[in-house]
Amino acid sequence: MTILCAPMISAVLFEGIVGGVFLVSGYYFAPKIYCHLTECCAEYCKNKWIKLNMTGLQSALRRRVLGQHLIAETVLKALVGHLNNESPDKALALSFNGWTGSRS
């Protein structure tokens, strides 16, 4: 009789362990999967965003944008205004028209 109960106890124990692992992994991975499938701005996702380097952007615009000194100010103001808004209603879209080319 004890021989028949031992496999049942181990099966119940195994099912409990597997169920516990699924619950813990579901609790851990559910927000990450949700953020991959939808637009998500949760705290743990914020470290994936690119940080704004204002001085680097400003110097890159000065070096690479030729004959368009006003564009540097406009781009910087637009980026700062957009990034300071915690939940903007619209995406920031910038359109640059004119001849292509840059100073390398």
C-alpha positions in Angstrom: 0.0 0.0 0.0 2.8 2.4 0.7 4.3 1.6 -2.6 1.2 2.8 -4.4 1.0 6.0 -2.4 4.6 7.1 -3.0 4.1 7.7 -6.8 0.9 9.6 -6.0 2.5 11.8 -3.5 5.4 12.5 -5.8 3.0 13.3 -8.7 1.1 15.8 -6.5 4.3 17.3 -5.3 5.6 17.6 -8.8 2.3 19.2 -10.0 2.5 21.7 -7.1 6.1 22.6 -7.9 5.3 23.0 -11.6 2.2 25.1 -10.8 4.3 27.3 -8.5 6.9 27.8 -11.1 4.3 28.8 -13.6 2.7 31.3 -11.2 6.0 32.9 -10.3 7.2 33.1 -13.9 3.8 34.5 -15.0 3.9 37.2 -12.4 7.4 38.1 -13.4 7.1 38.0 -17.2 3.5 39.1 -17.7 4.2 42.9 -17.6 7.2 42.4 -19.9 5.2 40.5 -22.4 2.4 43.1 -22.2 4.9 45.9 -22.9 6.2 44.0 -26.0 2.7 43.6 -27.4 1.3 47.1 -26.6 2.6 50.6 -26.0 3.9 50.7 -22.5 5.6 53.4 -20.4 5.9 51.5 -17.1 8.8 52.3 -14.7 10.7 49.1 -15.6 10.5 49.9 -19.3 11.9 53.5 -18.9 15.6 52.3 -18.9 15.1 51.0 -22.5 14.4 54.5 -23.8 17.2 56.6 -25.2 18.3 59.4 -22.9 18.4 62.9 -24.3 21.9 64.3 -24.4 21.2 67.9 -25.1 24.9 69.1 -25.3 25.8 66.2 -27.6 22.8 66.9 -29.8 23.5 70.6 -29.9 27.1 70.1 -30.9 26.1 67.5 -33.5 23.6 69.8 -35.0 26.2 72.6 -35.2 28.7 70.4 -36.9 26.5 68.6 -39.3 23.7 70.9 -40.3 25.0 73.4 -42.9 23.3 76.7 -43.6 20.3 76.0 -41.3 21.3 77.6 -38.0 17.6 78.1 -37.1 16.9 74.4 -37.3 19.1 73.6 -34.4 17.1 75.8 -32.1 13.8 74.5 -33.4 14.7 70.9 -33.1 16.1 71.3 -29.5 13.0 73.2 -28.4 10.7 70.6 -29.9 12.5 67.7 -28.3 12.7 69.3 -24.9 9.0 70.2 -25.0 8.0 66.7 -26.2 10.2 64.9 -23.7 9.1 67.0 -20.7 5.5 65.9 -21.3 5.0 62.6 -19.3 2.2 61.4 -21.6 2.1 63.2 -24.9 -1.1 62.9 -27.0 0.8 62.6 -30.3 4.1 61.4 -31.5 6.8 63.9 -32.3 7.4 64.0 -36.1 10.1 66.2 -37.6 10.3 66.8 -41.3 13.5 68.2 -42.9 13.2 69.4 -46.5 16.0 70.6 -48.7 19.2 69.2 -50.2 20.8 66.2 -48.5 24.3 66.1 -47.4 26.4 66.7 -44.3 29.9 67.6 -43.3 31.7 64.5 -42.1 
